[in-house]
Amino acid sequence: MKGKVYIVGAGPGDPELITLKAYRLLKEADVILYDRLVGEEIANFVQNLGKEAIYVGKEGKGGERQKEINALMKRFAEEGKKVLRLKGGDPTIFGRLWEEIVFLRENGIPFEIIPGVSSVNGVPACAGIPLTHPVFGRAIIVIGGRETKDYAETLKNGTLIVLMSGISASEISENLIKYGFDAKTKVAIIQKGSLKDQKVFVSTLGELSTSPRVFESPALMVVGEVVHFVEKYNCLEI
């Protein structure tokens, strides 16, 4: 019987910003594979849990190191173990998550993603900086350090998140097309995200722009080709 892999966000570094679910899973895991970016205090905590803890920081050896990480996840899962893959911040934001979920799905290994406090909002908050303001902070754009030289192209090929979009999803889609987005761009509407009755609806901007459907609040819209990673799995069509 296969075990299960939990891909867990450790937060921006402060151990007290680890979520309760992440803390519970750290206690329950059979083996922990942790990154450099989890921070020194959290790394020390992991090492002192009295279970198998393996450091898998990449440090410039991304491709080869990722193959090793994949092999470890597969080996331990096939041994029936509960494997905790601990990443800094939130694993969905610049955490190379796509490589691991593709590998796990291709190998039929059960997994779950546990979000963490991202450095995107966690670090500014600790510095006393609000990221939004009703007048001069009406949107948040997040890019990686290597993308700054080609900012326009990054936005074109990026991912757009629209909060509180359930009531106006059709209108938002229509406006995005009007301002240059391809009508074939994939869209996911996540209704009641993280709750027991969460539902994910997948469509395109073109299809959604002509749909009168209203989604229950809270609802969040994800626009971009990253939606391909979820559209074949337990999603509803609009």
N, C-alpha and C positions, 0 to 999 in steps of 0.2 A: 504494500500500500504506500502511495506517495505521501510525503509530508506536505507542508505548505510554506510558502515564502511570504513574509510580510515586509513590504518596502515602506520604511518608516522615516518620517522627517523628524530630525532632532532639534529643530529650531536654530536660531542664530548664534547659539553658543552658551547662553546662560542656562544652567541645568534646570532652573525653576521654570523655564519656558517650555519644557517638554510637556506634551499633553498627558493627561491621565491614562489614555488608551496606550500611548507609546510606553509609558512607565510600566503599565501592567504587562505588556507584551515583552518588555525587556526582562521582567521577572520570570515570565513563563517560557521564554525561548530556550531551545536546546543549544543553538549556536548563533553567534552574532558576527556579522561581517560589517565592519564599520570603516567609514571614510575619515580622511584627515580633517575635513571641514566640520566635523561634529564638535570640535573644540577640545582643548586639553582636559578640562574638568569632566566633561561627559566621557571622554576616552578613558580617563582614570576610573570613573564609576563603572564603566563597562568591564574593564579589566579586573575589577575587584568583586564582580558578581559571583565568582566561583564556577563559571561555566566556560565553554569553549568560545573564545573571542579572537577573531582573526582580523588583523589590520589589512585593509585592501585599498589604501590610498594610491591614486594613480601617479601623481607627481611627474607629469610629462610622458608617461608610458600608457596613454589612454587606450589605444586599440588592443595591445597585447594584454594589458592588465584587465580589460573588460572581459576578454576571453577566459582569463583565470577566474574572475568573479562568477561568470556564467557557469563554468565547470563546477565550482564549489557549490553554488546554489542547487544545481542539478544533482550532484552527488549526495548532498545532505538530504535533499527532499526525497530522493529515491530510497534513502535509508529510513524514511518515515519520520524525519525530524522536523521540528518547528524552527524555521530559519528566519532570523530577523536581519534584514539588509538595512543598515542604519546610515542615512545620508544627512548632510548638513542642511539647515533651512527647511524648505518644503521640496520634496522630491520631484514635483511636477514642474518646477521653475528652474530651468537651466541645470537640471540634475542628470541629464542623459538617461532619463527614465525610459524613453522609447526603446532603447536598445535592450533593456532588461525585460520589459513586458512582451516585446516581440519574441525574445528567446523563450520566455516562460510559456507563452501561448503555443509556440511551435513545438515545444516539448511536452505539452499537456500537463504542466505543473500548476497546481492551484496557487493563486496569489491574491493578496489584498494590499491596497495602497492606503497608508495612514498619513494624512496630511500633517504638516508641521507648521509652526510659525515661520513664515518666510523672512529672509533678511530684507526683502523688498519693502515690507511694512514694519517689521519688527525693529530693525536698526534705526530708522528715522524716529519711530515712536520712543525708543529709549533715549534719543537725543532731543526729544521734545518738539519734533517737527510733524505737523499734520500733513498728510499727502493730498488732501482735498480741501476745497474752499468754494463756497457758492458763487464767487465772482472770478477769482484768478487761479483756481485749482479744480477745474471741472472735469478733468480727465487725468489718468495715470498711464504713461507710456513706459514700458520696461524693455530695455535692450541689454545685451551682453557687451562686455568691454571690447570684444573684438569686432563688434558690429558698428562702432561709432564712425568709422571712415565712410560707410555707405549707408547713412541714416535713412534716406528715402527708399532705397531698395529693401532695407530691413522692414520698414513699415508695410511695404507692398506684399512681402512674403511672410508677414508676421501673423500673430493670433490676436484677435480682438475680443475682449470680454465686455459685455454690456450688462450691468447690474439692473435689477428691478425692471426687467424687460418683458414680463409675462403679458401685460395688458396691451403693450404697443409693439409686439414682436413683428407684426406684419408691416406696420408703418416704418419701423427701424430698418427692416430689410429693404423696403422700397427706397428709403433715403440712401442707404449704403450703395445700392446699385446706381442711383442717380449721381452719386459723387465718385464713381469710378470703380467700385467693386464688381467683379465678374458675377453674373447671375448664377453661374454654376458653382460658386464657392459654397463649401459645406458649412452647415449650421447645426449646432446642437442646442436644444433648450433643456436645461436641467431644472426640473420642478421639484421643490422641497429637497434640495440637495443635502446629503448626509443623513437625512431622516429615514425612518423605516419604510415610509411610503414614497421614497424618491422614485421619480420617473425620468427617463431620458428620451427625448424626441429628436429624431435626426431628419434633416431635410437639406434644401439648398436655399440660397437667398431668393432666387427666382420663384421657387415654389411657395416659400413662406410669405413672400410679398403679396401674393394673391389669395392667401388663406385668411379667412375671417376668425380663425381659432384664437381664443384667449386662454392663457395658461394660468394655473393657480399660483398665487404668491406664497412664498418667495420663489421667483424664477430668475435664472441667469442664462444669458446667451453666450455661446462660444462660437466665434466665426473664424474659419480658417481650415486649412487642410489637415490639421492635427485631429480633426473630428473623425478622420478615416480610422484612427486607432480604436474607436469605440463603436462605430456604426454597425458592425456585424454582430455585436454582442448584447443581447437583451435590451435592444432599443425599440422604440415605437416610431413608426413613420407618421409624418404629419399629413 
